[in-house]
C-alpha cells in the first residue's frame, strides 16, 4: 500500500475582528513572519498532494510552531478503497543539511526501519529548489496489518536535505 506524505500551506497570518456594535469590521496582520523558503516548501507540498489521483483531501490544518517548523493535520479519502487517512505531521526546516541529519540521528528510531533512499522525480523539494536533495532517507514503522486496515497506523521519519518530517498516518475503512 503506497501512502503519500505531504504537507499543506500555512493557514494564514491574518485575524479578523468584528466590532460588537456591528458598525465596522477590522482586520489586522499578526506580527509573526515565517521563513519564506519554508512557506514555499509547505505550499509546494500541498500542491503536490492535491495532484494525487484517487484521493480527496477533506481537511487541512497547519499550526505554526515557530518560523521554520509547523504541525500539519489533514484527512483524505481514497476513492478506490474508501479508506480515510488521518495524517499528523511535524515539518522542520534546519539551517543546514548537517543540522537536519544530526536531529534525525538523535531521534529514537529503534522501532523504525530504513524504507527509502531514492527521491522521486517529482516533489516539493525539487519544485522549490530546482534540484533533487543530496540527502534523502525515509524510515517507517507500521502498527497492525496494512491489509487489514481496521487497526493500522504507519509512522514515518523523513530527511530531505535540511527539511525533516515526522508523521503518523492512521487508516480506517
C-alpha positions in Angstrom: 0.0 0.0 0.0 1.5 3.3 -1.0 0.9 6.3 1.2 1.8 9.8 0.1 3.2 12.0 2.9 2.5 15.6 2.2 2.1 18.9 4.0 -0.1 21.9 3.3 0.4 25.6 3.1 0.1 27.8 6.1 -3.4 28.6 7.3 -2.8 32.3 7.2 -1.4 35.1 9.3 -4.4 37.4 9.5 -7.0 37.7 12.1 -10.4 39.3 11.7 -12.1 41.1 14.5 -15.8 42.2 14.3 -16.9 45.2 16.3 -19.6 44.2 18.7 -21.9 47.1 17.7 -21.9 45.7 14.2 -21.0 49.0 12.6 -17.5 48.1 11.4 -15.1 45.2 10.8 -11.3 45.5 11.3 -8.6 43.2 10.0 -5.1 43.1 11.5 -2.0 41.3 10.4 -0.3 39.1 13.0 3.3 40.0 13.9 4.6 36.6 13.1 6.8 36.3 10.0 7.5 32.9 8.7 10.6 31.9 6.7 9.8 32.5 3.0 11.6 29.3 1.8 9.7 27.2 4.4 6.4 28.8 3.3 7.2 27.9 -0.3 8.1 24.4 0.7 4.8 23.9 2.5 2.9 25.4 -0.4 4.7 23.0 -2.8 3.8 20.0 -0.6 0.2 21.0 -0.6 0.2 21.4 -4.3 1.9 18.1 -4.9 -0.6 16.4 -2.6 -3.6 17.9 -4.2 -2.5 16.5 -7.6 -2.6 12.9 -6.3 -5.2 11.0 -8.3 -7.7 8.8 -6.4 -7.6 10.9 -3.2 -9.8 13.7 -1.9 -8.4 16.0 0.7 -11.1 16.5 3.3 -9.4 18.9 5.7 -6.0 20.8 6.2 -4.9 22.5 9.3 -1.5 24.0 10.0 -0.3 25.2 13.3 2.9 27.1 13.2 5.4 26.1 15.9 7.9 28.8 15.0 9.2 30.5 11.8 10.7 27.3 10.5 8.5 24.5 11.8 4.8 23.6 11.7 2.4 20.9 12.7 0.1 19.8 10.0 -3.0 17.7 10.4 -5.2 16.6 7.5 -7.6 13.9 6.4 -8.0 12.4 3.0 -10.3 9.8 1.4 -9.0 7.3 -1.1 -11.6 7.0 -3.9 -10.8 3.4 -4.9 -10.7 1.8 -1.5 -13.0 4.1 0.5 -10.2 4.4 3.1 -10.0 7.5 5.2 -6.5 8.5 6.3 -5.7 11.0 9.1 -2.1 12.4 8.9 -0.4 14.3 11.7 2.9 15.6 10.6 5.6 17.9 12.0 7.8 19.6 9.4 11.0 21.4 10.4 13.5 23.3 8.2 17.0 23.4 9.6 19.7 25.9 8.7 21.9 23.2 7.1 21.6 19.6 6.0 24.0 18.6 8.7 21.8 20.1 11.3 18.8 18.2 10.0 20.9 15.0 9.9 22.1 15.5 13.4 18.5 16.0 14.5 17.3 12.8 12.8 20.3 10.8 14.1 19.3 11.8 17.7 15.8 10.5 17.3 14.9 7.1 18.8 14.4 5.1 15.6 14.6 1.6 17.3 11.2 0.5 16.0 11.8 2.0 12.6 13.4 0.5 9.5 15.0 2.4 6.6 12.4 2.3 3.9 13.6 4.5 1.1 16.7 6.5 0.0 15.6 7.4 -3.5 13.9 10.7 -4.1 11.1 10.6 -6.6 11.2 12.5 -9.9 8.6 15.0 -8.5 8.4 16.5 -5.1 8.1 19.7 -3.1 11.9 20.0 -2.5 12.6 19.8 -6.2 9.8 22.3 -7.0 11.2 24.8 -4.5 14.9 24.4 -5.0 15.1 23.3 -8.7 17.1 20.2 -7.7 16.7 16.9 -6.0 18.0 16.7 -2.5 21.6 15.4 -1.9 20.4 13.6 1.3 17.2 11.7 1.3 16.1 9.0 3.7 12.7 7.7 4.9 12.3 5.4 7.9 9.0 3.8 8.7 7.3 1.7 11.4 3.9 0.0 11.0 1.5 -1.0 13.7 -1.1 -3.5 12.6 -1.5 -5.1 9.2 -1.8 -2.8 6.1 -4.0 -5.4 4.5 -6.4 -5.2 7.5 -6.9 -1.5 8.0 -9.3 -1.7 10.8 -6.4 -1.2 13.1 -3.4 0.2 11.1 -1.1 3.0 11.8 2.1 4.0 9.9 4.8 6.2 11.4 7.5 7.8 9.2 10.6 10.0 9.6 11.8 11.7 6.5 15.1 13.5 5.9 15.3 15.7 2.8 18.5 17.8 2.9 17.7 20.5 5.5 14.0 19.5 5.9 12.7 16.8 8.2 9.2 15.4 8.7 7.8 13.1 11.3 4.3 11.7 10.5 1.7 9.4 11.9 -0.8 8.1 9.4 -3.9 6.3 10.7 -6.0 4.4 8.2 -9.7 3.5 8.6 -12.2 1.8 6.3 
